[in-house]
Amino acid sequence: MAQYSVYIQYDDVDKIYIASIPELQGCMAHGETKEQALKELEIACELWIETAKESGREIPKPALYAEKV
């Protein structure tokens, strides 16, 4: 997950943090703290990638990751 962009937002209505990975459509998680939301997002990311592999879908590359030369 480290290479992917992560977006974290606080939801005032539900009083939770929502974390998502824009490159992986629909890959989101939430928690009462930023740390909890990120931990849950790691799990969601692993499951997203595992499911994509099983169904033969393409796994997007990280948008902002630059390989070291």
Phi and psi in radians as a Rosetta constraint file:
Dihedral C 1 N 2 CA 2 C 2 CIRCULARHARMONIC -0.990 0.35
Dihedral N 2 CA 2 C 2 N 3 CIRCULARHARMONIC -0.537 0.35
Dihedral C 2 N 3 CA 3 C 3 CIRCULARHARMONIC -1.408 0.35
Dihedral N 3 CA 3 C 3 N 4 CIRCULARHARMONIC -0.363 0.35
Dihedral C 3 N 4 CA 4 C 4 CIRCULARHARMONIC -1.418 0.35
Dihedral N 4 CA 4 C 4 N 5 CIRCULARHARMONIC 2.667 0.35
Dihedral C 4 N 5 CA 5 C 5 CIRCULARHARMONIC -1.198 0.35
Dihedral N 5 CA 5 C 5 N 6 CIRCULARHARMONIC 2.486 0.35
Dihedral C 5 N 6 CA 6 C 6 CIRCULARHARMONIC -2.210 0.35
Dihedral N 6 CA 6 C 6 N 7 CIRCULARHARMONIC 2.295 0.35
Dihedral C 6 N 7 CA 7 C 7 CIRCULARHARMONIC -2.022 0.35
Dihedral N 7 CA 7 C 7 N 8 CIRCULARHARMONIC 2.225 0.35
Dihedral C 7 N 8 CA 8 C 8 CIRCULARHARMONIC -2.146 0.35
Dihedral N 8 CA 8 C 8 N 9 CIRCULARHARMONIC 2.341 0.35
Dihedral C 8 N 9 CA 9 C 9 CIRCULARHARMONIC -2.437 0.35
Dihedral N 9 CA 9 C 9 N 10 CIRCULARHARMONIC 2.471 0.35
Dihedral C 9 N 10 CA 10 C 10 CIRCULARHARMONIC -1.596 0.35
Dihedral N 10 CA 10 C 10 N 11 CIRCULARHARMONIC 2.302 0.35
Dihedral C 10 N 11 CA 11 C 11 CIRCULARHARMONIC -1.754 0.35
Dihedral N 11 CA 11 C 11 N 12 CIRCULARHARMONIC 1.871 0.35
Dihedral C 11 N 12 CA 12 C 12 CIRCULARHARMONIC -1.122 0.35
Dihedral N 12 CA 12 C 12 N 13 CIRCULARHARMONIC -0.529 0.35
Dihedral C 12 N 13 CA 13 C 13 CIRCULARHARMONIC -1.220 0.35
Dihedral N 13 CA 13 C 13 N 14 CIRCULARHARMONIC -0.901 0.35
Dihedral C 13 N 14 CA 14 C 14 CIRCULARHARMONIC -1.604 0.35
Dihedral N 14 CA 14 C 14 N 15 CIRCULARHARMONIC -0.116 0.35
Dihedral C 14 N 15 CA 15 C 15 CIRCULARHARMONIC 1.027 0.35
Dihedral N 15 CA 15 C 15 N 16 CIRCULARHARMONIC 0.808 0.35
Dihedral C 15 N 16 CA 16 C 16 CIRCULARHARMONIC -2.400 0.35
Dihedral N 16 CA 16 C 16 N 17 CIRCULARHARMONIC 2.824 0.35
Dihedral C 16 N 17 CA 17 C 17 CIRCULARHARMONIC -1.683 0.35
Dihedral N 17 CA 17 C 17 N 18 CIRCULARHARMONIC 2.385 0.35
Dihedral C 17 N 18 CA 18 C 18 CIRCULARHARMONIC -2.002 0.35
Dihedral N 18 CA 18 C 18 N 19 CIRCULARHARMONIC 2.210 0.35
Dihedral C 18 N 19 CA 19 C 19 CIRCULARHARMONIC -2.049 0.35
Dihedral N 19 CA 19 C 19 N 20 CIRCULARHARMONIC 2.461 0.35
Dihedral C 19 N 20 CA 20 C 20 CIRCULARHARMONIC -2.544 0.35
Dihedral N 20 CA 20 C 20 N 21 CIRCULARHARMONIC 2.814 0.35
Dihedral C 20 N 21 CA 21 C 21 CIRCULARHARMONIC -2.026 0.35
Dihedral N 21 CA 21 C 21 N 22 CIRCULARHARMONIC 1.839 0.35
Dihedral C 21 N 22 CA 22 C 22 CIRCULARHARMONIC -1.004 0.35
Dihedral N 22 CA 22 C 22 N 23 CIRCULARHARMONIC -0.598 0.35
Dihedral C 22 N 23 CA 23 C 23 CIRCULARHARMONIC -1.190 0.35
Dihedral N 23 CA 23 C 23 N 24 CIRCULARHARMONIC -0.434 0.35
Dihedral C 23 N 24 CA 24 C 24 CIRCULARHARMONIC -1.886 0.35
Dihedral N 24 CA 24 C 24 N 25 CIRCULARHARMONIC 1.623 0.35
Dihedral C 24 N 25 CA 25 C 25 CIRCULARHARMONIC -0.878 0.35
Dihedral N 25 CA 25 C 25 N 26 CIRCULARHARMONIC 2.156 0.35
Dihedral C 25 N 26 CA 26 C 26 CIRCULARHARMONIC 1.485 0.35
Dihedral N 26 CA 26 C 26 N 27 CIRCULARHARMONIC -0.003 0.35
Dihedral C 26 N 27 CA 27 C 27 CIRCULARHARMONIC -1.456 0.35
Dihedral N 27 CA 27 C 27 N 28 CIRCULARHARMONIC 1.789 0.35
Dihedral C 27 N 28 CA 28 C 28 CIRCULARHARMONIC -2.475 0.35
Dihedral N 28 CA 28 C 28 N 29 CIRCULARHARMONIC 2.751 0.35
Dihedral C 28 N 29 CA 29 C 29 CIRCULARHARMONIC -2.702 0.35
Dihedral N 29 CA 29 C 29 N 30 CIRCULARHARMONIC 2.944 0.35
Dihedral C 29 N 30 CA 30 C 30 CIRCULARHARMONIC -2.516 0.35
Dihedral N 30 CA 30 C 30 N 31 CIRCULARHARMONIC 2.868 0.35
Dihedral C 30 N 31 CA 31 C 31 CIRCULARHARMONIC -2.881 0.35
Dihedral N 31 CA 31 C 31 N 32 CIRCULARHARMONIC 2.924 0.35
Dihedral C 31 N 32 CA 32 C 32 CIRCULARHARMONIC -1.281 0.35
Dihedral N 32 CA 32 C 32 N 33 CIRCULARHARMONIC -0.370 0.35
Dihedral C 32 N 33 CA 33 C 33 CIRCULARHARMONIC -2.230 0.35
Dihedral N 33 CA 33 C 33 N 34 CIRCULARHARMONIC 2.860 0.35
Dihedral C 33 N 34 CA 34 C 34 CIRCULARHARMONIC -1.057 0.35
Dihedral N 34 CA 34 C 34 N 35 CIRCULARHARMONIC -0.729 0.35
Dihedral C 34 N 35 CA 35 C 35 CIRCULARHARMONIC -1.078 0.35
Dihedral N 35 CA 35 C 35 N 36 CIRCULARHARMONIC -0.751 0.35
Dihedral C 35 N 36 CA 36 C 36 CIRCULARHARMONIC -1.145 0.35
Dihedral N 36 CA 36 C 36 N 37 CIRCULARHARMONIC -0.719 0.35
Dihedral C 36 N 37 CA 37 C 37 CIRCULARHARMONIC -1.093 0.35
Dihedral N 37 CA 37 C 37 N 38 CIRCULARHARMONIC -0.724 0.35
Dihedral C 37 N 38 CA 38 C 38 CIRCULARHARMONIC -1.149 0.35
Dihedral N 38 CA 38 C 38 N 39 CIRCULARHARMONIC -0.700 0.35
Dihedral C 38 N 39 CA 39 C 39 CIRCULARHARMONIC -1.086 0.35
Dihedral N 39 CA 39 C 39 N 40 CIRCULARHARMONIC -0.763 0.35
Dihedral C 39 N 40 CA 40 C 40 CIRCULARHARMONIC -1.169 0.35
Dihedral N 40 CA 40 C 40 N 41 CIRCULARHARMONIC -0.595 0.35
Dihedral C 40 N 41 CA 41 C 41 CIRCULARHARMONIC -1.172 0.35
Dihedral N 41 CA 41 C 41 N 42 CIRCULARHARMONIC -0.620 0.35
Dihedral C 41 N 42 CA 42 C 42 CIRCULARHARMONIC -1.026 0.35
Dihedral N 42 CA 42 C 42 N 43 CIRCULARHARMONIC -0.774 0.35
Dihedral C 42 N 43 CA 43 C 43 CIRCULARHARMONIC -1.121 0.35
Dihedral N 43 CA 43 C 43 N 44 CIRCULARHARMONIC -0.798 0.35
Dihedral C 43 N 44 CA 44 C 44 CIRCULARHARMONIC -1.065 0.35
Dihedral N 44 CA 44 C 44 N 45 CIRCULARHARMONIC -0.691 0.35
Dihedral C 44 N 45 CA 45 C 45 CIRCULARHARMONIC -1.107 0.35
Dihedral N 45 CA 45 C 45 N 46 CIRCULARHARMONIC -0.810 0.35
Dihedral C 45 N 46 CA 46 C 46 CIRCULARHARMONIC -1.029 0.35
Dihedral N 46 CA 46 C 46 N 47 CIRCULARHARMONIC -0.780 0.35
Dihedral C 46 N 47 CA 47 C 47 CIRCULARHARMONIC -1.177 0.35
Dihedral N 47 CA 47 C 47 N 48 CIRCULARHARMONIC -0.664 0.35
Dihedral C 47 N 48 CA 48 C 48 CIRCULARHARMONIC -1.051 0.35
Dihedral N 48 CA 48 C 48 N 49 CIRCULARHARMONIC -0.852 0.35
Dihedral C 48 N 49 CA 49 C 49 CIRCULARHARMONIC -1.157 0.35
Dihedral N 49 CA 49 C 49 N 50 CIRCULARHARMONIC -0.742 0.35
Dihedral C 49 N 50 CA 50 C 50 CIRCULARHARMONIC -1.047 0.35
Dihedral N 50 CA 50 C 50 N 51 CIRCULARHARMONIC -0.785 0.35
Dihedral C 50 N 51 CA 51 C 51 CIRCULARHARMONIC -1.142 0.35
Dihedral N 51 CA 51 C 51 N 52 CIRCULARHARMONIC -0.717 0.35
Dihedral C 51 N 52 CA 52 C 52 CIRCULARHARMONIC -1.076 0.35
Dihedral N 52 CA 52 C 52 N 53 CIRCULARHARMONIC -0.750 0.35
Dihedral C 52 N 53 CA 53 C 53 CIRCULARHARMONIC -1.091 0.35
Dihedral N 53 CA 53 C 53 N 54 CIRCULARHARMONIC -0.798 0.35
Dihedral C 53 N 54 CA 54 C 54 CIRCULARHARMONIC -1.092 0.35
Dihedral N 54 CA 54 C 54 N 55 CIRCULARHARMONIC -0.588 0.35
Dihedral C 54 N 55 CA 55 C 55 CIRCULARHARMONIC -1.672 0.35
Dihedral N 55 CA 55 C 55 N 56 CIRCULARHARMONIC 0.051 0.35
Dihedral C 55 N 56 CA 56 C 56 CIRCULARHARMONIC 1.343 0.35
Dihedral N 56 CA 56 C 56 N 57 CIRCULARHARMONIC 0.274 0.35
Dihedral C 56 N 57 CA 57 C 57 CIRCULARHARMONIC -1.401 0.35
Dihedral N 57 CA 57 C 57 N 58 CIRCULARHARMONIC 2.654 0.35
Dihedral C 57 N 58 CA 58 C 58 CIRCULARHARMONIC -1.260 0.35
Dihedral N 58 CA 58 C 58 N 59 CIRCULARHARMONIC 2.426 0.35
Dihedral C 58 N 59 CA 59 C 59 CIRCULARHARMONIC -1.744 0.35
Dihedral N 59 CA 59 C 59 N 60 CIRCULARHARMONIC 2.004 0.35
Dihedral C 59 N 60 CA 60 C 60 CIRCULARHARMONIC -1.068 0.35
Dihedral N 60 CA 60 C 60 N 61 CIRCULARHARMONIC 2.536 0.35
Dihedral C 60 N 61 CA 61 C 61 CIRCULARHARMONIC -1.381 0.35
Dihedral N 61 CA 61 C 61 N 62 CIRCULARHARMONIC 2.689 0.35
Dihedral C 61 N 62 CA 62 C 62 CIRCULARHARMONIC -1.041 0.35
Dihedral N 62 CA 62 C 62 N 63 CIRCULARHARMONIC 2.366 0.35
Dihedral C 62 N 63 CA 63 C 63 CIRCULARHARMONIC -1.292 0.35
Dihedral N 63 CA 63 C 63 N 64 CIRCULARHARMONIC -0.555 0.35
Dihedral C 63 N 64 CA 64 C 64 CIRCULARHARMONIC -1.921 0.35
Dihedral N 64 CA 64 C 64 N 65 CIRCULARHARMONIC 0.103 0.35
Dihedral C 64 N 65 CA 65 C 65 CIRCULARHARMONIC -1.434 0.35
Dihedral N 65 CA 65 C 65 N 66 CIRCULARHARMONIC 2.263 0.35
Dihedral C 65 N 66 CA 66 C 66 CIRCULARHARMONIC -2.093 0.35
Dihedral N 66 CA 66 C 66 N 67 CIRCULARHARMONIC 2.179 0.35
Dihedral C 66 N 67 CA 67 C 67 CIRCULARHARMONIC -1.209 0.35
Dihedral N 67 CA 67 C 67 N 68 CIRCULARHARMONIC 2.536 0.35
Dihedral C 67 N 68 CA 68 C 68 CIRCULARHARMONIC -1.343 0.35
Dihedral N 68 CA 68 C 68 N 69 CIRCULARHARMONIC 2.411 0.35
